[in-house]
């Protein structure tokens, strides 16, 4: 009898823990990853937060880098500011397995994410994005076009 009760308790606990990990109330996560986590992924995250909010989408949006810089360059902060955004206290952050685990979408601006990628996870390749250092507006416009497509996909 004790074994049966203990088994039921353990099974119940496992079910509760599994539900906690994938809570139906949890916001879907979208992760943008560039090499330094300080330019393309930041622009994408800031723009996407604004676009998603305008459309009433509640998402967890992350900007990450595989080899992050110490800070966001002035060029990026100035470009975002000119667009009406503030990078605030954001700092480039190294991507982790936890960031990608269960993400609704993972976008790579070029880096190979295999060392952090959960098995079976798909990555969208946005490596064709023009270099931000050469022309902020061209890169930003390309990113915005990709974000529009991503938003449409997420709304389906």
FENKASUL-V688024 format. One line per field, one symbol per residue. ss: DSSP state (@ for helix, = for strand, . for the rest). burial: 1 if it has 16 or more other ideal C-beta (glycine too) atoms within 10 Angstrom, else 0. Layout:
ss: ???
burial: ???
This chain:
ss: .@@@@@@@@@@@@@@@@@@@@......=======.....@@@@@@@@@@@@@@@....=======........@@@@@@@@@...........=..@@@@....====...............==..........@@@@@@@@@@@@@@@@@@@@.
burial: 000000000000000000000000000011111111111111111111101100001010111111010001100110110000101001010010001100101111101010011000001101001101000100110110011001100100
